[in-house]
Amino acid sequence: MSVHEALHAFLRRHEIEYRTVQHGPTLTSADSAKARGEELKVGGKALVVKTGGDFRLFVLSAACALDSAALKRHFGVKKTRFADAAELDRLTGLVPGSVPPFGRPILPLDLFVDPSVLANEQIAFNSGLLTESIIMSVSDYVRVAQPTVLAFGRTAGE
C-alpha cells in the first residue's frame, strides 16, 4: 500500500473529517498554498532531518523556517542535515515535497511538531503525492498523529 493510500485509510479508520484538493505538481510550500487556496501559514511543512545518527520528521508552519540550532541543542548533537532525495526514497518511498506530516504508522519516523502548527485551526499538506493535498483541523491532526511538541521553528528571514 502506498503512503497516499495508507494515509487516507488511516484518516478514514479514525473517522477524521478532511477534504482533498487535486492540483498540478507542487514542489514548494508557496506553490502548494497557492494551489490549495490557503494561507501559507496553514501549510504543514514536513521535513525529514538527520539529527546525529537518526532521521526524524519535523513539521512546522510553512511560513516558518527550521531552526537547526534548536534541534542541535534539544538532541545534543553537533550536526543536522536534511535527508537527500535518495535517503528520503529509501526511508519513506516518497519524493521531496510529497511528505505528509505523519510519523508512525504512516512513516517509520519519530514525529515532532512546532507550536507554529498549533497556532492554526487547520493544517494543509501534500498527501504522499505532489498532486493532492489534504486539509483538516489541527485538533484532529494532533489527536491522530500524536506528535511530540517541540519548538524548532523561526520566522522566515530571522
ChimeraX commands (.cxc) that place a marker at each C-alpha (Angstrom):
marker #1 position 0.00,0.00,0.00 radius 0.5
marker #1 position 1.37,3.42,-0.92 radius 0.5
marker #1 position 1.84,6.18,1.66 radius 0.5
marker #1 position -1.01,8.05,-0.05 radius 0.5
marker #1 position -3.37,5.06,0.29 radius 0.5
marker #1 position -2.23,4.31,3.86 radius 0.5
marker #1 position -2.81,7.92,4.90 radius 0.5
marker #1 position -6.36,8.02,3.51 radius 0.5
marker #1 position -7.16,4.64,5.12 radius 0.5
marker #1 position -5.73,5.83,8.45 radius 0.5
marker #1 position -7.82,9.03,8.43 radius 0.5
marker #1 position -10.99,7.12,7.48 radius 0.5
marker #1 position -10.34,4.49,10.18 radius 0.5
marker #1 position -10.10,7.28,12.77 radius 0.5
marker #1 position -13.23,8.95,11.34 radius 0.5
marker #1 position -11.38,12.20,10.62 radius 0.5
marker #1 position -13.15,14.81,8.54 radius 0.5
marker #1 position -10.88,16.20,5.85 radius 0.5
marker #1 position -11.03,17.50,2.34 radius 0.5
marker #1 position -8.75,16.88,-0.58 radius 0.5
marker #1 position -7.62,19.29,-3.26 radius 0.5
marker #1 position -6.31,17.99,-6.58 radius 0.5
marker #1 position -3.73,20.28,-8.20 radius 0.5
marker #1 position -0.77,20.36,-10.51 radius 0.5
marker #1 position 2.56,19.16,-9.07 radius 0.5
marker #1 position 3.79,21.50,-6.33 radius 0.5
marker #1 position 7.40,21.47,-5.19 radius 0.5
marker #1 position 7.38,24.35,-2.70 radius 0.5
marker #1 position 5.19,25.32,0.24 radius 0.5
marker #1 position 4.30,28.57,-1.51 radius 0.5
marker #1 position 3.20,26.69,-4.65 radius 0.5
marker #1 position 1.14,24.29,-2.54 radius 0.5
marker #1 position -0.57,27.13,-0.62 radius 0.5
marker #1 position -1.47,28.85,-3.87 radius 0.5
marker #1 position -2.84,25.62,-5.39 radius 0.5
marker #1 position -4.92,24.95,-2.27 radius 0.5
marker #1 position -6.19,28.50,-1.95 radius 0.5
marker #1 position -4.95,28.59,1.65 radius 0.5
marker #1 position -2.68,30.99,3.53 radius 0.5
marker #1 position 0.97,29.92,3.60 radius 0.5
marker #1 position 0.93,29.63,7.41 radius 0.5
marker #1 position -1.73,26.86,7.26 radius 0.5
marker #1 position 0.63,24.60,5.35 radius 0.5
marker #1 position 2.37,21.92,7.38 radius 0.5
marker #1 position 5.95,21.73,6.11 radius 0.5
marker #1 position 7.17,18.17,6.78 radius 0.5
marker #1 position 10.96,17.86,6.85 radius 0.5
marker #1 position 12.97,14.67,7.26 radius 0.5
marker #1 position 16.10,15.69,9.12 radius 0.5
marker #1 position 19.06,13.66,10.33 radius 0.5
marker #1 position 19.87,14.67,13.89 radius 0.5
marker #1 position 23.05,12.96,14.95 radius 0.5
marker #1 position 22.65,9.37,13.70 radius 0.5
marker #1 position 18.85,9.31,13.42 radius 0.5
marker #1 position 16.35,10.56,10.87 radius 0.5
marker #1 position 13.28,12.22,12.35 radius 0.5
marker #1 position 10.23,14.00,10.93 radius 0.5
marker #1 position 9.77,17.66,11.85 radius 0.5
marker #1 position 6.62,19.61,10.97 radius 0.5
marker #1 position 6.30,23.38,11.16 radius 0.5
marker #1 position 4.14,26.05,9.63 radius 0.5
marker #1 position 5.10,26.65,6.01 radius 0.5
marker #1 position 5.51,30.34,6.92 radius 0.5
marker #1 position 8.41,29.40,9.22 radius 0.5
marker #1 position 11.96,28.16,8.75 radius 0.5
marker #1 position 13.71,25.35,10.58 radius 0.5
marker #1 position 15.96,26.47,13.44 radius 0.5
marker #1 position 18.67,23.82,13.26 radius 0.5
marker #1 position 20.40,25.27,16.33 radius 0.5
marker #1 position 17.29,24.43,18.38 radius 0.5
marker #1 position 17.42,20.84,17.14 radius 0.5
marker #1 position 21.13,20.55,17.93 radius 0.5
marker #1 position 20.51,21.83,21.47 radius 0.5
marker #1 position 17.50,19.59,22.09 radius 0.5
marker #1 position 19.06,16.39,20.76 radius 0.5
marker #1 position 22.59,17.16,21.99 radius 0.5
marker #1 position 24.15,16.76,18.55 radius 0.5
marker #1 position 26.74,18.78,16.66 radius 0.5
marker #1 position 25.24,18.31,13.20 radius 0.5
marker #1 position 21.85,18.20,11.50 radius 0.5
marker #1 position 21.01,17.91,7.82 radius 0.5
marker #1 position 18.04,17.30,5.57 radius 0.5
marker #1 position 17.60,13.84,4.07 radius 0.5
marker #1 position 18.65,13.85,0.43 radius 0.5
marker #1 position 16.29,12.52,-2.28 radius 0.5
marker #1 position 17.82,9.01,-2.21 radius 0.5
marker #1 position 17.59,8.78,1.60 radius 0.5
marker #1 position 14.03,10.10,1.53 radius 0.5
marker #1 position 13.09,7.46,-1.04 radius 0.5
marker #1 position 14.76,4.71,1.00 radius 0.5
marker #1 position 13.12,5.81,4.27 radius 0.5
marker #1 position 9.65,6.69,3.00 radius 0.5
marker #1 position 9.28,5.79,-0.67 radius 0.5
marker #1 position 8.46,9.46,-1.31 radius 0.5
marker #1 position 9.89,12.32,-3.34 radius 0.5
marker #1 position 10.77,15.73,-1.84 radius 0.5
marker #1 position 7.70,17.89,-1.38 radius 0.5
marker #1 position 5.25,14.99,-1.04 radius 0.5
marker #1 position 5.92,14.01,2.59 radius 0.5
marker #1 position 2.80,14.16,4.79 radius 0.5
marker #1 position 3.18,15.27,8.42 radius 0.5
marker #1 position 2.68,11.81,9.94 radius 0.5
marker #1 position 5.14,9.52,11.67 radius 0.5
marker #1 position 4.20,6.00,12.73 radius 0.5
marker #1 position 2.21,4.11,11.48 radius 0.5
marker #1 position 2.27,6.06,8.19 radius 0.5
marker #1 position 6.01,6.81,8.03 radius 0.5
marker #1 position 8.69,4.99,10.08 radius 0.5
marker #1 position 9.91,8.15,11.81 radius 0.5
marker #1 position 9.55,9.85,15.18 radius 0.5
marker #1 position 7.29,12.89,14.74 radius 0.5
marker #1 position 7.92,16.36,16.16 radius 0.5
marker #1 position 5.62,19.36,15.64 radius 0.5
marker #1 position 6.49,23.00,16.18 radius 0.5
marker #1 position 3.99,25.21,18.07 radius 0.5
marker #1 position 3.60,27.28,14.87 radius 0.5
marker #1 position 1.37,24.47,13.55 radius 0.5
marker #1 position -0.77,24.51,16.69 radius 0.5
marker #1 position -1.44,28.24,16.28 radius 0.5
marker #1 position -3.73,27.50,13.31 radius 0.5
marker #1 position -7.20,25.97,13.19 radius 0.5
marker #1 position -6.35,23.91,10.10 radius 0.5
marker #1 position -3.35,22.16,8.61 radius 0.5
marker #1 position -2.87,21.56,4.89 radius 0.5
marker #1 position -0.29,19.21,3.43 radius 0.5
marker #1 position 0.60,17.05,0.45 radius 0.5
marker #1 position -0.77,13.55,0.87 radius 0.5
marker #1 position 2.21,11.49,-0.29 radius 0.5
marker #1 position 1.69,12.87,-3.80 radius 0.5
marker #1 position 2.79,16.16,-5.33 radius 0.5
marker #1 position -0.67,16.50,-6.90 radius 0.5
marker #1 position -3.03,16.09,-3.94 radius 0.5
marker #1 position -3.38,17.99,-0.70 radius 0.5
marker #1 position -5.34,17.22,2.44 radius 0.5
marker #1 position -6.82,19.93,4.65 radius 0.5
marker #1 position -8.04,19.02,8.14 radius 0.5
marker #1 position -8.41,20.52,11.60 radius 0.5
marker #1 position -5.27,20.86,13.69 radius 0.5
marker #1 position -7.08,19.37,16.70 radius 0.5
marker #1 position -7.87,16.18,14.72 radius 0.5
marker #1 position -4.33,16.12,13.34 radius 0.5
marker #1 position -2.76,16.28,16.80 radius 0.5
marker #1 position -5.20,13.66,18.13 radius 0.5
marker #1 position -4.35,11.05,15.49 radius 0.5
marker #1 position -0.73,11.91,14.63 radius 0.5
marker #1 position 0.28,12.11,18.32 radius 0.5
marker #1 position 3.37,14.26,17.77 radius 0.5
marker #1 position 5.87,15.43,20.32 radius 0.5
marker #1 position 5.58,19.22,20.53 radius 0.5
marker #1 position 8.99,20.89,20.33 radius 0.5
marker #1 position 9.92,24.47,19.44 radius 0.5
marker #1 position 12.21,24.38,16.38 radius 0.5
marker #1 position 10.67,26.94,14.03 radius 0.5
marker #1 position 11.59,30.55,13.48 radius 0.5
marker #1 position 10.01,33.27,11.44 radius 0.5
marker #1 position 11.33,33.03,7.90 radius 0.5
marker #1 position 14.08,35.60,7.41 radius 0.5
marker #1 position 15.22,35.64,11.06 radius 0.5
marker link #1:1,2 radius 0.2
marker link #1:2,3 radius 0.2
marker link #1:3,4 radius 0.2
marker link #1:4,5 radius 0.2
marker link #1:5,6 radius 0.2
marker link #1:6,7 radius 0.2
marker link #1:7,8 radius 0.2
marker link #1:8,9 radius 0.2
marker link #1:9,10 radius 0.2
marker link #1:10,11 radius 0.2
marker link #1:11,12 radius 0.2
marker link #1:12,13 radius 0.2
marker link #1:13,14 radius 0.2
marker link #1:14,15 radius 0.2
marker link #1:15,16 radius 0.2
marker link #1:16,17 radius 0.2
marker link #1:17,18 radius 0.2
marker link #1:18,19 radius 0.2
marker link #1:19,20 radius 0.2
marker link #1:20,21 radius 0.2
marker link #1:21,22 radius 0.2
marker link #1:22,23 radius 0.2
marker link #1:23,24 radius 0.2
marker link #1:24,25 radius 0.2
marker link #1:25,26 radius 0.2
marker link #1:26,27 radius 0.2
marker link #1:27,28 radius 0.2
marker link #1:28,29 radius 0.2
marker link #1:29,30 radius 0.2
marker link #1:30,31 radius 0.2
marker link #1:31,32 radius 0.2
marker link #1:32,33 radius 0.2
marker link #1:33,34 radius 0.2
marker link #1:34,35 radius 0.2
marker link #1:35,36 radius 0.2
marker link #1:36,37 radius 0.2
marker link #1:37,38 radius 0.2
marker link #1:38,39 radius 0.2
marker link #1:39,40 radius 0.2
marker link #1:40,41 radius 0.2
marker link #1:41,42 radius 0.2
marker link #1:42,43 radius 0.2
marker link #1:43,44 radius 0.2
marker link #1:44,45 radius 0.2
marker link #1:45,46 radius 0.2
marker link #1:46,47 radius 0.2
marker link #1:47,48 radius 0.2
marker link #1:48,49 radius 0.2
marker link #1:49,50 radius 0.2
marker link #1:50,51 radius 0.2
marker link #1:51,52 radius 0.2
marker link #1:52,53 radius 0.2
marker link #1:53,54 radius 0.2
marker link #1:54,55 radius 0.2
marker link #1:55,56 radius 0.2
marker link #1:56,57 radius 0.2
marker link #1:57,58 radius 0.2
marker link #1:58,59 radius 0.2
marker link #1:59,60 radius 0.2
marker link #1:60,61 radius 0.2
marker link #1:61,62 radius 0.2
marker link #1:62,63 radius 0.2
marker link #1:63,64 radius 0.2
marker link #1:64,65 radius 0.2
marker link #1:65,66 radius 0.2
marker link #1:66,67 radius 0.2
marker link #1:67,68 radius 0.2
marker link #1:68,69 radius 0.2
marker link #1:69,70 radius 0.2
marker link #1:70,71 radius 0.2
marker link #1:71,72 radius 0.2
marker link #1:72,73 radius 0.2
marker link #1:73,74 radius 0.2
marker link #1:74,75 radius 0.2
marker link #1:75,76 radius 0.2
marker link #1:76,77 radius 0.2
marker link #1:77,78 radius 0.2
marker link #1:78,79 radius 0.2
marker link #1:79,80 radius 0.2
marker link #1:80,81 radius 0.2
marker link #1:81,82 radius 0.2
marker link #1:82,83 radius 0.2
marker link #1:83,84 radius 0.2
marker link #1:84,85 radius 0.2
marker link #1:85,86 radius 0.2
marker link #1:86,87 radius 0.2
marker link #1:87,88 radius 0.2
marker link #1:88,89 radius 0.2
marker link #1:89,90 radius 0.2
marker link #1:90,91 radius 0.2
marker link #1:91,92 radius 0.2
marker link #1:92,93 radius 0.2
marker link #1:93,94 radius 0.2
marker link #1:94,95 radius 0.2
marker link #1:95,96 radius 0.2
marker link #1:96,97 radius 0.2
marker link #1:97,98 radius 0.2
marker link #1:98,99 radius 0.2
marker link #1:99,100 radius 0.2
marker link #1:100,101 radius 0.2
marker link #1:101,102 radius 0.2
marker link #1:102,103 radius 0.2
marker link #1:103,104 radius 0.2
marker link #1:104,105 radius 0.2
marker link #1:105,106 radius 0.2
marker link #1:106,107 radius 0.2
marker link #1:107,108 radius 0.2
marker link #1:108,109 radius 0.2
marker link #1:109,110 radius 0.2
marker link #1:110,111 radius 0.2
marker link #1:111,112 radius 0.2
marker link #1:112,113 radius 0.2
marker link #1:113,114 radius 0.2
marker link #1:114,115 radius 0.2
marker link #1:115,116 radius 0.2
marker link #1:116,117 radius 0.2
marker link #1:117,118 radius 0.2
marker link #1:118,119 radius 0.2
marker link #1:119,120 radius 0.2
marker link #1:120,121 radius 0.2
marker link #1:121,122 radius 0.2
marker link #1:122,123 radius 0.2
marker link #1:123,124 radius 0.2
marker link #1:124,125 radius 0.2
marker link #1:125,126 radius 0.2
marker link #1:126,127 radius 0.2
marker link #1:127,128 radius 0.2
marker link #1:128,129 radius 0.2
marker link #1:129,130 radius 0.2
marker link #1:130,131 radius 0.2
marker link #1:131,132 radius 0.2
marker link #1:132,133 radius 0.2
marker link #1:133,134 radius 0.2
marker link #1:134,135 radius 0.2
marker link #1:135,136 radius 0.2
marker link #1:136,137 radius 0.2
marker link #1:137,138 radius 0.2
marker link #1:138,139 radius 0.2
marker link #1:139,140 radius 0.2
marker link #1:140,141 radius 0.2
marker link #1:141,142 radius 0.2
marker link #1:142,143 radius 0.2
marker link #1:143,144 radius 0.2
marker link #1:144,145 radius 0.2
marker link #1:145,146 radius 0.2
marker link #1:146,147 radius 0.2
marker link #1:147,148 radius 0.2
marker link #1:148,149 radius 0.2
marker link #1:149,150 radius 0.2
marker link #1:150,151 radius 0.2
marker link #1:151,152 radius 0.2
marker link #1:152,153 radius 0.2
marker link #1:153,154 radius 0.2
marker link #1:154,155 radius 0.2
marker link #1:155,156 radius 0.2
marker link #1:156,157 radius 0.2
marker link #1:157,158 radius 0.2
view
